Each structure stands twice: as structure tokens, then as C-alpha cells.
Amino acid sequence: MSLTEERITKEEARQSATLKPAELSLFCYQLSVIFSSGIPILDGMRLFADEMDNATLKKAANQLYNDVYQGKTFHESIRQQPLFPGYMVGMLTIAEETGRLDQETLRLSTYYERLDAIEQKVRSGITYPIILGVMMAAVILLLIFRVLPLFHQILESIGGQVPASTRAMINLSQSLLQYSGVLLVIILSLGALLWLYRRSAAGKQKFDGIMLSIPLLGTFTRKMIAFRLSHAMSLLVSGGMSFTQALAMSEEIVDNHRAKAELQRCQVQIESGISPQEAFNEITTVPSLMKKMVSLGIQTGELDGFLKRSTDVYEKETERSLHRMTTSIEPALVFVLSIVVGIILMAVMFPLIRILSTIG
């Protein structure tokens, strides 16, 4: 089977996977305990299935036990489960063939634990900016639909000349209020169309490409890609895979479709005869430092060591970029909110104050 066919098969398996990194970490850790205990694999799988508390994992463990009981190898049983990522299956296949299941399951458990920690930091880091953005939108809508009409009534009741800018803003608020139902339908329709386009292959690449071009967010995304790619390839190379094989397997853990397309193109270039260093250096979604470390690793024959260093570097860099991004977003949102609210209030308050002073 060619690398392209293998990639398609693994992509289908990845898309059907439903386990979270924390669940995969638990699954691999308990497997490592079983395999390191020295008991026969069939007895170990039975004990593994009995001890599993998570309902989804328990079902998978029971199926694994049944497959092993029927004479299948462990990696064959794992391969038939749609819950597990393709590169995890590949690592366990190599581990079973080399007699290192206890070591590799523990390493995979550590990897998924670290991956889960990074994802939790990402979620916690963007929660507050999202809440602040929602509050900002709510305040602006309140001003447009409630405050501006109220000031409009006050200005009309006391008389006086209203500036053109204030009149335009009041007219805008009245139009938005009058056609709010139509606008809501339009917004929901556009949102549905964008969602459908985002799910298409072209849409995924387009949106992920836009994400990479946004300041701060693009830097963070590239470092996250480098961390995941370095760590996965480090595990695979240390397990005996070549650079090309490790690249093909690691592609599955990259969730940015622009980066995924570039990794696929890199594999095609290598198959066509271009050196791995040249092909990898053409990837634009990976930081230059990682490309340099991979190139040095291939040239010196110490790719595993350089990939481990890259993993350590980009794990720390990812955390720094996440902290820098969240600390920058919060004051930026507050600043934008203050400007918008200030413009709206000044457009109404200044004419009101001027009219009241004239009357007085």
C-alpha cells in the first residue's frame, strides 16, 4: 500500500475516533500496568476489562479481550477499534513486534496526558475573552436598542437642533430595531452557510489559513502544531520508524487543515525523490526553528534527540504564547468596548447637554 493510501485509511480512522486525550491517557496507562506486571496477555486483558470504570473504555476493553481470546494479536485487535487514533495503533503495532508494549503504552499515556494538559490550558485561556466579548456585544446592543431610542425621545421632547452624526446614529438604531427580525434571519442564514462551508474540505483549509494569518493567534497555532508534530514524531522515530513513516503517521494529530495539506504535500514530494530536508523546509505552517532542528537531526542521524528537544522547546513556547495572547486580548476588548460605548454616549450626551444649556 502506498503512503497516500495509508494516509487515507488513517484519516478515516481518525475521523471516527471519539476518545478524548484524557481517556486515551488512562487507557494506555492501565495497559502499561498490565503489560509491565508480566502476566500472560490474555489474563491481563481480562483483568484490564474488569478493572476499567469508564463505560466507553470498558466496552472497548471487553472487545479487545474477546479478540485476543479468539487468537488475534493485540495490535490487530486495537486496529479494529474505531475509537483509537491511527498513529497510536501504529506505535502499539511496533511495540508488540519489538516486545516493548509496556514501555510504549506508558510513553503514549504520558503523551496524551501532556496533550490533555495543553488543551485544558487553551480552553481556560480563551474562556474569559469569550465571556468578555459576549458581554461587550450585549452592552452595545443594549445601547443601540434601548438607550439610543430613549435619548431620541428626550431630545424630541425638549426640542433643539440635533447634529447630523447624532441623527444618523439614532436613525440607525431605529432601523435596526425595526428590522431586527429580518436581520436575525439573515445573520442565522449566513452563520449556517459559513458553518456548512467550514465543514467542507476547501472551507477547512481557508478558515485554518485565516487563523494562521491572525497576529498572536497564528503564532500560537504554529507553535501548537510544532509541539504536537515534534512529540508524535519523536515517539514514532524512537519506536523504529523512518522520518517519512513518522511524518505520515503524525499528520493525523495535526488539527489545522492547512498544515495537514502541507504535510501531505511534503510526503508526495519525498515520494517523488526530493530529499526529506528540502521537502520539510517548504512547509510554511511549521516554525523555522523546528525545520532547522529536523534538518540537523536527519543530517547527523540523531533525529530522535532533536525531535525531543523540539518537543520541550515548543511545549514551553506554546504556554508562553497562550499567556501572551490571552493577556493581550483582554485589554484590547476592554479598550474597544470603551471606545464604542464612549462614541455612542458622546454622540447623544453632548447634544443633550448643549440643548439643556440653551434652554437654561
Secondary structure, DSSP 8 states (H G I E B T S, - for coil): --HHHHHHHHHHHHHH----HHHHHHHHHHHHHHHHTT--HHHHHHHHHHH--SHHHHHHHHHHHHHHHTT--HHHHHHT-TTS-HHHHHHHHHHHHHT-HHHHHHHHHHHHHHHHHHHHHHHHHHHHHHHHHHHHHHHHHHIIIIIHHHHHHHHHHH-----HHHHHHHHHHHHHHHTHHHHHHHHHHHHHHHHHHHHSHHHHHHHHHHHHHSTTHHHHHHHHHHHHHHHHHHHHHHTT--HHHHHHHHGGG---HHHHHHHHHHHHHHHTT--HHHHHHT-SSS-HHHHHHHHHHHHHT-HHHHHHHHHHHHHHHHHHHHHHHHHHHHHHHHHHHHHHHHHHHHHHHHHHHHHHHHH-
